[in-house]
């Protein structure tokens, strides 16, 4: 095994090519995998593992900001390729509405967008407020749209306080719907910010939303 790779990805795999920022190889492999009928969600998950390695290399100062930007651009292109295959698998309308956004101070949106794409493909209606969304905007849009679920995304440690402020404000305005957080978070963060649920995987988030929607009103 190549010493550059931690145990989780093998050289020559899609995840390793993402981690090595090999744009052409990644895009070619994604097109080939979809053409032979591979599960698009599995393809995204492998790319996500590569992105985690990019993050590790950035922390180890082996990559700089340019590496993060390049990785982000590769994943965005992967999503453009994968989207039609996902939409083909659309599986009905749940009627549930999700208010979504990346919290204030944070501009990471790739994971949020993947969740939004998968959620729409599974029949949820997603109102995506974008990135760097202040707590007051979440609260105002909540009042306007009255969604069934609120989803907050955050990848920075600095995102925890804006998540907490957003949830506090929503609760103060009378919102009782479940709040799910996603991104670089864990159970402790979930408790700190006052969210009801946390997920670190988009598909898990979709299943959770569908379960919560099923409980709604019945
Ligand atoms: C690409 C990237 C960037 C790109 C983002 C491009 C974009 N349009 O999003 C750019 C270059 C802009 C960037 C900037 C920065 N970044 Co950055 N970035 C990353 C990187 C490498 C990958 C993130 C990513 O897209 N992952 C792939 C997606 C698919 O995974 P995901 O986001 O976790 O999402 C999945 C789930 O979490 C879930 N999900 C996500 N959100 C939600 C929401 C809901 C409701 C649900 C249900 C599910 C869900 O679904 C997704 C699919 O399964 C991470 C490393 C990492 N470990 O994540 C660092 C990382 C997040 N960045 C980091 C840093 C430090 C920065 C900068 C501060 C760097 C700088 N010096 O400027 C800036 C901050 C800018 C800002 N204010 O936000 C650190 C954060 C450290 C920390 N603890 O705070 C990380 C962890 C890298 C590291 N190890 O140091 N970054």
Boltz pocket constraint, residues with backbone or C-beta under 6 A from the ligand:
constraints:
  - pocket:
      binder: B
      contacts: [[A, 44], [A, 47], [A, 48], [A, 51], [A, 52], [A, 53], [A, 54], [A, 55], [A, 56], [A, 58], [A, 59], [A, 65], [A, 68], [A, 69], [A, 71], [A, 72], [A, 75], [A, 100], [A, 105], [A, 106], [A, 107], [A, 108], [A, 109], [A, 110], [A, 111], [A, 112], [A, 114], [A, 115], [A, 150], [A, 151], [A, 152], [A, 153], [A, 154], [A, 155], [A, 156], [A, 157], [A, 158], [A, 180], [A, 181], [A, 182], [A, 183], [A, 184], [A, 199], [A, 200], [A, 201], [A, 202], [A, 203], [A, 205], [A, 206]]
      max_distance: 6.0
